[in-house]
Amino acid sequence: MAAAVIGITAAAITAFALLGNSGGPTAPRALTSDEVNRLAITRFLNYQAGGRAVTITVPNATGGLVITGSIDFRTHTGYGVVRGTGRDTSSDGLIQWTATTVLVHPMTDPPAVAPASPPASGWHSRQLRTSGMSLDSSLGIALRLGNDRPDNAALLPQNGAVWVGRDNVHGRQTDIMNGPDAGTKASTSGTVRYWIDSDGTMHRVQVSVASEPEPVVFDFDTQTYVPVQPVPGITPAP
């Protein structure tokens, strides 16, 4: 759908409260022409960059998970270190994923940064679930934060995109905007929130995943981007 900001399954997404840090969200208002143009190109800029470093924080009632790594928006592949808190520490290790497959490499003491070349052995493969699992929902969303063309700027306001505030993210001043999603109606446009700077660069995204009380947070450029290399011999299907 041309008006989509990201293609997320509607069943996995619910509306969430206004969130932010210093100077965070305020009363919503209509987007200016400059703001709507920046929202329209933000995913395309990720695609043009090839890839971005990202930290994904996935809330969970049993503790939560944090993935620190990189996403290649051209091949739609992510790779990094996953760490858990509480009961979720059993998930610690390396992770690589596509839109259909998740590869995990369990480790009791994972490194701070994933090795540039993934290990040749010790991986376990499974299908990425499209619903019912907050981790997999988050992994799928992450891949869709890049797109090979801009979104339709004329349609975004009609589908509920609004400005909700300003915030400083990692030293960059950003506008916070709600954007619509491919599987939801305009009335639920608040499910996806973007922190975008004056150039249209995406610095943070928050998305609420069904059954979780807090939104998933995607923070970009939290570390140096390392190009994603496939796991030797068992490259997951795109």
VEXVORO-964623 format. One line per 3 residues: number of its first residue (from 0); their letters; for each residue x, y, z of N, C-alpha, C. Coordinates in steps of 0.02 Angstrom, whole numbers. Layout:
<rs>
NUM = A = X Y Z X Y Z X Y Z | ...
</rs>
This chain:
<rs>
0 = MAA = 42 -59 0 0 0 0 44 62 0 | 32 108 -47 76 166 -55 77 210 6 | 22 214 43 18 258 101 51 227 162
3 = AVI = 75 167 157 103 134 216 168 165 237 | 179 173 302 244 192 327 284 130 342 | 253 78 371 285 13 374 230 -40 371
6 = GIT = 247 -98 342 197 -150 334 197 -197 394 | 159 -182 445 157 -222 505 89 -255 509 | 86 -318 527 22 -353 534 -21 -318 586
9 = AAA = -82 -304 568 -126 -265 612 -136 -299 679 | -139 -364 680 -153 -399 742 -96 -391 792 | -37 -374 769 20 -368 814 29 -298 842
12 = ITA = -14 -252 820 -3 -182 838 -63 -154 876 | -50 -117 929 -102 -82 966 -80 -11 979 | -129 33 993 -112 102 1008 -74 107 1073
15 = FAL = -28 156 1080 8 165 1143 10 238 1162 | 23 250 1226 21 318 1254 78 360 1228 | 71 426 1232 123 471 1211 184 462 1255
18 = LGN = 242 452 1223 304 441 1259 358 487 1235 | 409 499 1276 465 539 1254 508 560 1312 | 563 593 1296 609 616 1347 602 692 1351
21 = SGG = 659 728 1356 656 800 1362 621 830 1302 | 572 874 1317 535 905 1262 495 855 1222 | 471 802 1253 438 748 1218 371 767 1189
24 = PTA = 329 718 1174 266 730 1139 220 780 1175 | 186 818 1135 137 867 1161 72 856 1123 | 29 906 1122 -35 899 1087 -23 889 1012
27 = PRA = -54 838 982 -44 827 910 -69 885 868 | -38 894 810 -61 944 761 -46 916 692 | -74 949 641 -63 928 572 10 939 553
30 = LTS = 36 896 510 104 903 486 110 962 438 | 166 997 442 182 1048 391 204 1011 328 | 209 1047 273 231 1015 210 302 988 217
33 = DEV = 345 1024 253 414 1000 264 414 936 305 | 374 933 357 371 875 400 345 814 364 | 292 823 325 264 766 289 313 740 237
36 = NRL = 352 785 206 402 763 158 457 724 192 | 477 745 252 529 709 288 505 641 311 | 442 637 333 414 573 352 410 526 292
39 = AIT = 395 554 234 388 513 174 454 483 151 | 510 516 165 574 491 140 615 455 193 | 593 453 255 637 428 308 656 354 298
42 = RFL = 609 312 278 626 241 265 669 234 202 | 656 277 152 696 275 91 768 294 105 | 779 341 151 848 360 169 885 302 202
45 = NYQ = 850 262 241 881 202 269 903 155 214 | 859 146 165 875 102 109 935 129 69 | 935 195 57 990 225 20 1056 216 57
48 = AGG = 1054 220 124 1115 212 164 1142 141 160 | 1101 93 139 1121 24 136 1106 -13 200 | 1128 15 256 1116 -16 320 1128 34 376
51 = RAV = 1102 18 436 1110 61 495 1124 18 556 | 1162 45 602 1170 14 667 1108 28 708 | 1087 -20 749 1024 -12 786 1027 -50 852
54 = TIT = 992 -23 902 980 -59 964 904 -67 970 | 882 -129 977 810 -144 982 795 -167 1053 | 751 -131 1087 732 -149 1155 662 -178 1153
57 = VPN = 657 -242 1171 593 -279 1167 569 -293 1238 | 514 -261 1259 489 -273 1327 457 -342 1333 | 458 -368 1394 426 -433 1406 410 -438 1480
60 = ATG = 355 -470 1496 335 -477 1566 385 -517 1607 | 425 -558 1574 474 -600 1610 542 -567 1614 | 551 -509 1584 616 -475 1587 627 -428 1529
63 = GLV = 634 -455 1470 646 -413 1411 709 -432 1375 | 715 -409 1313 773 -424 1271 800 -360 1240 | 866 -357 1230 898 -302 1195 942 -331 1141
66 = ITG = 931 -309 1079 972 -332 1022 1015 -273 999 | 1080 -283 997 1126 -231 975 1161 -256 912 | 1150 -221 856 1179 -246 795 1169 -201 736
69 = SID = 1160 -231 677 1153 -194 615 1098 -224 572 | 1069 -182 530 1019 -205 482 1041 -184 412 | 1043 -232 366 1056 -218 296 988 -212 262
72 = FRT = 970 -150 243 904 -138 214 901 -158 140 | 958 -173 109 956 -195 40 941 -271 36 | 971 -309 81 959 -381 81 906 -402 132
75 = HTG = 881 -354 171 830 -367 222 855 -420 271 | 915 -407 299 945 -453 346 970 -414 407 | 957 -441 467 983 -411 528 1030 -459 563
78 = YGV = 1076 -431 603 1126 -472 637 1152 -435 698 | 1159 -470 754 1184 -437 813 1187 -482 873 | 1197 -451 931 1199 -485 995 1132 -475 1029
81 = VRG = 1105 -528 1059 1042 -523 1097 1057 -539 1170 | 1032 -497 1214 1039 -508 1286 971 -501 1320 | 961 -541 1372 899 -537 1408 908 -519 1481
84 = TGR = 854 -499 1512 854 -487 1583 800 -531 1615 | 806 -544 1679 758 -588 1712 762 -658 1683 | 706 -687 1669 705 -755 1642 725 -758 1569
87 = DTS = 730 -700 1536 747 -699 1465 821 -708 1451 | 863 -716 1503 935 -725 1491 949 -790 1453 | 901 -835 1451 911 -897 1413 917 -884 1339
90 = SDG = 898 -824 1317 902 -806 1246 968 -775 1227 | 1015 -767 1274 1078 -733 1260 1117 -767 1204 | 1148 -726 1162 1191 -753 1109 1191 -709 1048
93 = LIQ = 1204 -737 991 1203 -702 927 1137 -718 892 | 1116 -672 850 1054 -681 812 1061 -652 743 | 1036 -687 693 1031 -661 625 962 -679 599
96 = WTA = 932 -633 562 864 -645 540 848 -612 473 | 798 -641 439 768 -612 380 693 -609 393 | 654 -592 342 582 -588 351 549 -656 362
99 = TTV = 586 -710 351 557 -777 357 593 -822 406 | 656 -806 423 698 -853 460 735 -819 517 | 741 -853 573 781 -829 629 836 -881 644
102 = LVH = 898 -858 646 954 -901 665 980 -877 733 | 988 -923 780 1013 -904 846 1074 -946 863 | 1122 -914 896 1185 -946 917 1191 -934 992
105 = PMT = 1166 -981 1034 1166 -970 1107 1236 -961 1135 | 1242 -915 1183 1306 -902 1217 1290 -882 1290 | 1328 -910 1336 1317 -892 1406 1347 -824 1423
108 = DPP = 1397 -802 1386 1428 -737 1398 1441 -703 1331 | 1388 -676 1299 1397 -647 1232 1440 -585 1234 | 1475 -570 1179 1517 -510 1176 1475 -447 1172
111 = AVA = 1506 -390 1185 1470 -326 1181 1448 -312 1110 | 1488 -333 1061 1474 -322 990 1481 -388 954 | 1435 -402 908 1438 -463 870 1500 -464 826
114 = PAS = 1534 -522 819 1591 -526 774 1571 -510 703 | 1615 -473 667 1598 -453 598 1582 -512 554 | 1618 -568 564 1604 -629 527 1570 -678 574
117 = PPA = 1508 -697 560 1472 -742 604 1507 -809 610 | 1504 -842 669 1534 -908 677 1507 -957 625 | 1548 -1006 607 1528 -1054 556 1484 -1110 582
120 = SGW = 1480 -1118 648 1441 -1172 676 1406 -1149 740 | 1363 -1192 767 1329 -1177 829 1264 -1140 822 | 1238 -1135 760 1177 -1099 747 1116 -1146 747
123 = HSR = 1059 -1119 768 996 -1154 765 947 -1111 725 | 912 -1143 679 868 -1107 633 795 -1122 649 | 753 -1071 643 681 -1080 650 645 -1029 606
126 = QLR = 582 -1040 596 542 -993 556 525 -932 597 | 527 -873 567 506 -812 602 430 -811 606 | 404 -803 666 332 -804 676 304 -735 661
129 = TSG = 248 -734 625 218 -670 604 172 -642 657 | 156 -680 709 113 -654 763 124 -696 825 | 104 -668 883 106 -705 945 172 -708 980
132 = MSL = 224 -674 955 290 -675 986 320 -605 979 | 330 -571 1035 352 -501 1031 421 -495 1000 | 466 -542 1012 533 -539 981 527 -541 905
135 = DSS = 491 -590 879 486 -598 807 449 -539 775 | 397 -514 808 363 -455 782 412 -396 776 | 455 -388 826 504 -334 827 556 -343 771
138 = LGI = 578 -405 760 627 -418 708 598 -402 639 | 535 -421 628 503 -406 564 495 -332 553 | 474 -296 605 466 -224 600 532 -191 582
141 = ALR = 586 -213 615 652 -183 603 671 -185 529 | 658 -240 496 676 -247 426 635 -200 382 | 574 -183 404 530 -141 363 540 -67 376
144 = LGN = 591 -49 415 606 21 425 651 50 370 | 661 11 318 693 34 257 650 15 198 | 648 58 147 606 44 88 640 71 26
147 = DRP = 631 38 -30 667 57 -91 637 116 -128 | 585 147 -99 556 207 -129 524 248 -73 | 516 313 -83 483 355 -33 409 336 -27
150 = DNA = 380 350 31 308 342 39 273 401 5 | 209 393 -8 170 445 -42 154 502 6 | 189 558 -2 181 614 45 111 642 44
153 = ALL = 77 640 -12 9 667 -17 -41 626 23 | -28 561 30 -76 518 65 -63 512 140 | -4 528 163 11 519 234 -36 556 280
156 = PQN = -48 622 270 -95 657 315 -165 628 312 | -187 605 253 -253 577 246 -260 512 286 | -204 479 299 -205 417 336 -186 426 409
159 = GAV = -187 489 433 -181 501 504 -113 521 530 | -63 533 487 2 555 511 -3 624 543 | 26 632 602 25 696 638 91 709 672
162 = WVG = 103 773 688 162 793 728 141 793 801 | 184 765 845 166 762 916 218 793 963 | 274 818 938 322 850 982 392 852 954
165 = RDN = 438 874 996 510 876 979 549 843 1036 | 608 817 1018 649 783 1068 721 782 1044 | 768 776 1091 839 768 1075 856 694 1082
168 = VHG = 880 664 1028 897 593 1029 971 586 1010 | 1011 563 1057 1082 553 1044 1115 616 1016 | 1096 674 1043 1127 736 1022 1097 767 960
171 = RQT = 1045 737 932 1014 765 872 943 789 889 | 926 850 868 859 876 878 812 843 828 | 756 817 852 710 781 808 638 804 817
174 = DIM = 599 795 765 526 802 769 497 732 779 | 447 728 821 414 664 835 349 662 796 | 340 611 755 281 607 713 250 538 718
177 = NGP = 183 536 721 147 473 715 137 459 641 | 146 397 621 136 379 552 90 319 545 | 49 316 493 4 259 484 41 196 463
180 = DAG = 6 141 465 36 76 450 -8 39 400 | 21 -5 361 -14 -37 305 -75 -77 327 | -73 -104 388 -127 -148 407 -178 -116 453
183 = TKA = -173 -51 466 -219 -20 512 -257 37 478 | -311 59 509 -349 114 484 -321 180 509 | -341 235 479 -315 300 498 -324 315 572
186 = STS = -378 289 602 -392 304 672 -342 272 719 | -301 226 694 -251 194 736 -180 214 716 | -173 274 686 -108 295 660 -57 305 715
189 = GTV = -78 312 779 -31 322 833 9 261 851 | -1 204 816 35 143 833 109 147 816 | 128 190 770 198 195 749 221 267 759
192 = RYW = 276 275 794 301 342 809 374 348 788 | 390 403 753 457 414 725 489 477 754 | 553 472 768 594 530 787 639 545 727
195 = IDS = 625 601 692 657 616 628 690 685 632 | 753 690 607 787 755 610 771 798 549 | 804 855 544 789 904 492 805 880 422
198 = DGT = 846 827 416 862 799 350 818 741 331 | 773 720 377 731 662 364 761 597 390 | 819 601 424 850 540 451 812 515 511
201 = MHR = 800 451 513 765 417 568 815 404 625 | 798 426 686 842 414 743 811 368 795 | 745 365 797 712 320 844 643 304 817
204 = VQV = 619 244 832 551 224 816 523 186 876 | 460 197 892 425 159 943 363 128 913 | 353 64 928 294 28 903 268 -15 960
207 = SVA = 203 -13 972 174 -55 1024 155 -122 995 | 177 -175 1028 162 -243 1007 109 -272 1052 | 62 -306 1023 5 -334 1061 29 -375 1120
210 = SEP = -4 -367 1177 6 -404 1240 64 -376 1282 | 103 -330 1255 158 -301 1293 139 -231 1319 | 153 -216 1383 131 -152 1411 171 -93 1387
213 = EPV = 233 -104 1365 276 -50 1341 293 -60 1268 | 306 -6 1231 322 -13 1160 392 -41 1147 | 401 -72 1091 467 -90 1066 501 -26 1043
216 = VFD = 565 -18 1058 602 43 1040 660 24 994 | 666 60 939 721 51 891 762 115 893 | 823 112 919 868 169 921 924 159 870
219 = FDT = 932 208 826 982 201 773 1047 237 790 | 1102 212 758 1169 240 765 1192 239 838 | 1174 187 875 1196 180 944 1266 151 948
222 = QTY = 1292 126 893 1361 101 888 1380 105 814 | 1440 83 798 1464 85 729 1429 32 686 | 1406 53 627 1375 5 582 1427 -43 555
225 = VPV = 1412 -108 559 1455 -160 531 1415 -196 478 | 1439 -199 415 1401 -233 363 1383 -304 383 | 1322 -325 366 1297 -391 386 1323 -443 337
228 = QPV = 1357 -494 365 1379 -550 325 1336 -611 343 | 1318 -651 293 1275 -709 308 1312 -763 347 | 1275 -801 385 1303 -859 421 1329 -908 369
231 = PGI = 1392 -930 375 1421 -975 324 1381 -1040 316 | 1362 -1054 255 1332 -1117 238 1257 -1123 252 | 1229 -1079 293 1158 -1085 310 1124 -1017 305
234 = TPA = 1137 -982 250 1106 -917 240 1030 -924 242 | 997 -887 285 923 -893 288 891 -866 225 | 833 -894 208 797 -871 149 771 -801 161
237 = P = 772 -755 111 748 -686 119 673 -685 126
</rs>
